[in-house]
Amino acid sequence: QVQLVESGGGLVQVEGSLRLSCAASGRAAAGAVMGWFRQAPGKEREFVAAITWDDVTLYSTDSMTGRFTISRDNAKNTVYLQMNRLKPDDTAVYYCVLGARFSRIAANYGYWGQGTQVTVSS
């Protein structure tokens, strides 16, 4: 079994920054694709970013591009999401994910964390 534990969410002002972390445990974590999705109140869940074991990255094609950076530390089985120049529209629950396929599709990720709330105040 894989467990994903997120941290780093919180309240931040517009144009501020936050770094989310997600530590994975379990044998399936090694070599897996890790990433982030988010879901805002009343909206559908959306892809944010993903990263392979060898640091190939994939990002959402919308306004997050250029502001968010995903990275990972394989020795710690941990993935990070650095979020800069945050906007009120970035307010959402952010979910860490782990799966076998490098994809923007949620169904391709079999493991999900509990989520961490990010709130951007204006």
C-alpha positions in Angstrom: 0.0 0.0 0.0 1.0 3.6 -0.6 0.4 6.5 1.7 0.7 10.1 0.7 1.0 12.8 3.4 0.7 16.4 2.2 1.9 19.5 4.1 2.5 23.1 3.5 -0.9 24.5 2.8 -2.3 27.5 4.5 -3.5 31.1 4.1 -1.4 33.5 2.0 -2.0 36.9 0.5 -2.3 37.7 -3.2 1.1 37.6 -4.9 2.5 35.5 -2.1 4.2 32.1 -2.3 3.7 28.6 -0.7 5.5 25.3 -1.1 3.5 22.1 -0.8 5.2 18.9 0.1 4.0 15.3 -0.2 5.8 12.3 1.3 5.1 8.9 -0.2 5.6 5.6 1.7 5.2 2.1 0.5 7.0 0.0 -2.1 4.9 1.2 -5.0 6.2 4.7 -4.5 9.6 4.0 -6.0 9.8 4.8 -9.6 6.2 6.1 -9.8 4.8 9.3 -11.3 3.8 11.8 -8.7 1.8 15.0 -9.1 -0.8 17.4 -7.9 -4.4 18.1 -8.6 -6.6 20.7 -7.1 -10.3 21.3 -6.5 -11.9 24.6 -5.7 -15.4 25.0 -4.1 -18.1 24.4 -6.7 -15.6 23.5 -9.5 -14.3 20.3 -11.0 -11.0 18.8 -10.0 -8.2 19.9 -12.2 -4.7 18.8 -13.0 -1.8 21.0 -11.8 1.4 19.2 -12.5 3.2 15.8 -12.6 6.8 14.6 -12.5 8.4 11.3 -13.4 11.1 9.5 -11.5 13.8 11.0 -13.8 12.4 14.6 -13.5 10.4 14.9 -16.7 7.6 17.4 -15.9 4.1 18.1 -17.2 2.1 21.1 -16.3 -1.5 22.4 -16.7 -1.8 24.5 -19.8 -3.6 27.3 -18.2 -2.8 30.3 -15.9 -0.7 28.2 -13.5 2.0 27.9 -16.1 5.1 29.8 -15.2 3.9 30.3 -11.6 4.0 26.8 -10.3 7.0 24.5 -10.3 7.0 20.8 -9.4 10.1 18.9 -8.2 10.9 15.7 -6.3 13.5 14.2 -4.1 13.7 10.5 -4.9 15.8 9.7 -1.8 12.9 11.0 0.3 10.1 9.8 -1.9 8.8 13.4 -1.7 7.3 15.7 -4.3 7.1 19.4 -4.0 4.9 22.1 -5.6 6.4 25.6 -5.4 3.6 28.2 -6.0 4.5 31.8 -6.7 2.5 34.9 -7.4 -0.6 33.3 -6.0 -4.0 34.6 -7.0 -7.5 34.2 -5.3 -8.4 31.8 -8.1 -5.7 29.4 -6.8 -7.7 28.9 -3.6 -8.5 25.2 -3.5 -7.7 21.9 -1.9 -4.6 20.5 -3.4 -4.2 16.8 -3.7 -1.0 14.8 -4.1 -1.2 11.9 -6.4 0.9 8.9 -7.4 0.5 6.6 -10.3 2.1 4.5 -13.1 1.2 6.7 -16.1 2.5 10.2 -16.9 -0.8 12.0 -17.5 -3.1 14.9 -16.9 -6.0 12.5 -16.3 -7.0 11.9 -12.8 -8.1 8.3 -13.4 -4.5 7.4 -14.1 -3.5 8.0 -10.6 -4.4 5.2 -8.2 -3.2 6.9 -5.0 -4.4 10.2 -3.6 -3.5 12.1 -0.5 -6.1 13.6 1.9 -5.6 17.1 0.5 -4.2 20.3 1.9 -6.1 23.6 1.8 -4.6 26.6 0.1 -6.4 29.9 0.6 -5.3 33.1 -1.1 -6.7 36.3 0.3 -7.1 39.5 -1.6 
